[in-house]
Amino acid sequence: MLPIETGRELWIDAIAQTYSLNPDLVRRLEEEFRALSSQTLEEFVTRRHGELQKHGLRNEAIYRQLQAESELRRYRSPALSLRQVRRIIYG
């Protein structure tokens, strides 16, 4: 069995070669993917709320957007109501 780091490097090399990417870019993408996919539902809603506010969206539109996006995320959780979205953001 290969050590984990060796297996990770083989994976990075394979992706880099297959898609003609720099291995450093593949490493960064993997790290970003892992960080995003390890977020809790609450972390996702809080982070995304701030991002959508910066784009000028108002809260009612943000709540609907977050409700829809939460159903597409990797974690398994029940669908959020608009009230639950508000409560995650404001407590």
N, C-alpha and C positions, 0 to 999 in steps of 0.2 A: 504494500500500500504506500502511495506517495505521501510525503509530508504535506500538510495543508497548504503551506506557502508555495511549495513546488507545484501543486495542483492548480493553485490560483494563478501562478505565473504561466503555466501551460495554457490555461483558459484565456488569459490576457493576450498571450502571443497568438493563439488561434484566432481570436476575434480581430486582433490588429491585422493579421495577414489576410483574413477572409474579406475584410472591408477596407483594406488599404489605409489603416489608421495608425497613428503614432501610438506605441504602447503606453506612453505617459498619459495620453488623452483617454485611452481605454481605462486605465487605472482611476483617473479622476471621475469618469462617468460611472464606473462601478461604485466608487465611494459615495457619490451623490445619490445614486439609485438606492444604495443601502440606507443612507440617512433618511431619504424621503419615505422609503417603504417601511421603516421601523417606527414612524410616528404613530402616536396614539390618535384616536379620533379627535380628542380634545385639542391636541397639539396641531393637528391638521386644520381644524376649524379656526383656531385662534390665528395661526400663521396666514391662512388664506384670507381671512376677514381683513387683516391689515393690508395684504396685497391688493384686494379688490377696492378697499377704501382709497388707496393711493391712485387708483385708476378713475376715481371720481364717482364710483357707484354709490347709491344711497342704500341704507340698511335693508329696506324691504327687498330690493333687487338682490342684495348680497345674500340675504337669508335664503331666498329661493335658489340662487346659484349654489350655495353651500349644501343645501338639501339635496340637489341633483348630483353634485360632485361626490358627496359622501357615499352615494350608492355605487359609485364606480371604483372606489378605492380598494386596496388589497385586503384590508382588515374586514373581518366579518362582524357586523354589528347590525342591529335593527335599523330600519330606515328612520331618519330623524324627522321630527315635526318642526315647524318653524319656531315654535316655542322652545324646543330643546336646543336649537341652534342659538337662539338668543341667550338662553341660560348658560351655555358653554362660554359664550363671549363675555357676558356681564355678570355671571355668577348667580 
